[in-house]
């Protein structure tokens, strides 16, 4: 028997995400026609974005499978974090640069600690251990370390030269632009390395049964709806912070980051359950690397384009969190195998960092 969403363009392969699609029209209707609690509207918009991110990701994969190895790989790599990029663009236009930067650091931390931690825990629960390619993990970890260097330098420079953190100093803003350019070049060269020099090790998934036209429709609809829901979500940020007593930092690092990455969380966990740890690891660490090397730099350039410059100067607590996350992932993945208890360790570090972010004053 075909389910109700069998031929519907906005659908995912995960049943629970399909049911969450019900929140999309609810959030849109209430967001544009009724006055309800901003906190409730924030929650509804967030719940609507989660399944749409899944639709966007799977439509991208379906379309990529029809384009051949080169173009398909490029499309997958470019659109991997499209949801986070859309939310961040809307938030930047609304003047929430601090929330945007916090969501970027939160996405990096969340992917390598929360997503990978849950994947390792659930995937290894009934197994002695799970194995994966050490070479793949090493390349991804090195890319993340480059990101840490890029994020640390503006803060170190500001403290060394000015004796304090000056986010909007012209020198810091210029440094952020040049650093962003370097990161984008490194990211593009990494695509050349992965899908060019080592293409045989990174073959695309089998060709999708979804036609190109259907994939394009799903991709377009999901993008438009995510943008509309992001407008609603961002408009409730100030009221939500006041209602819950949260800081920009916690809201971005934990709440907004989880909303943007929830669909990828589900995919990585399912891959781990099927004992496909190379894929689970690639989703978690690869997504973090893309956030740091592509999404963040693109947002820096976009902020200049709209005359609301955003620098790469992050709070020391954010930098420490990213550095700790990269370090523990390197320690756990260096032997090419994981156990469920290592998943517990990753989750413990994430919770410790989340508690620290929660107690930062608003």
ABEGO torsion letter per residue (X at the ends): XBBAAAABABBBABAAAAAAAAAAAAAAAAAAABBBBAAAAAAAAAAAAAAAAAAAAAAAAAAAAAAEAAAAAAAAAAAAAAAAAAAAAAAAAAGBAAAAAAAAAAAAAAAAAAAAAAAAAAAAAABABBBBBAAAAAAAAAAAAAAAAAAAAAAAAAAAAAGBBBAABAAAAAAAAAAAAAAAAAAAAAAAAAAAAAAAABBBBBBBABBAAAAAAAAAAAAAAAAAAAAAAAAAAAAAAAAAGBBAAAAAAAAAAAAAAAAAAAAAAAAAAAGBAAAAAAAAAAAAAAAAAAAAAAAAAAAAAAGBBBBABBBAAAAAAAAAAAAAAAAAAAAGBBBAAAAAAAAAAAAAAAAAAAABBX
